[in-house]
Amino acid sequence: MIAIDEDDARPPFEQIREQLTDQIRAGELPAGHRLPSVRQLAGDLHIAPGTVARAYSELEADGLLESTRAGTRVRAVEAISDEARAAARAYIDAVGALTLDEAIRVLRVEWR
């Protein structure tokens, strides 16, 4: 399920790209899964078709989608492991008072 958050400062194409990336990497959208057409998703979200087309195009460039005359499908990619997701959940629980941006900033600092 894709949703556009009107209060989010990020443009709609980026919200779509991020949500689909997360769903693919989490294994929620398996390889071969057919996505709605650009026009269908644009209509469902009440946005311009070009917005969806840009998101799909960027996901193709990232190697997550492939488009043919038969439609746009999820490519076979490695899903994030259950262990990595469990570690992420534990981190989220530990820093629950932080915003996502703050939590990512902490990770970036410690990653170095």
Buried (B, 14 or more C-beta within 10 A) or exposed (E): EBEBEEEEEEEBBBBBBBBBBEBBBEBEBEEEBEBBBBEEBBEEBEBEBEBBBBBBBBBBEBEBBBBEEEEBBBBEBEBBEEEEBEEEEEBEEEBEEBEEEEBEEEEEEEEE
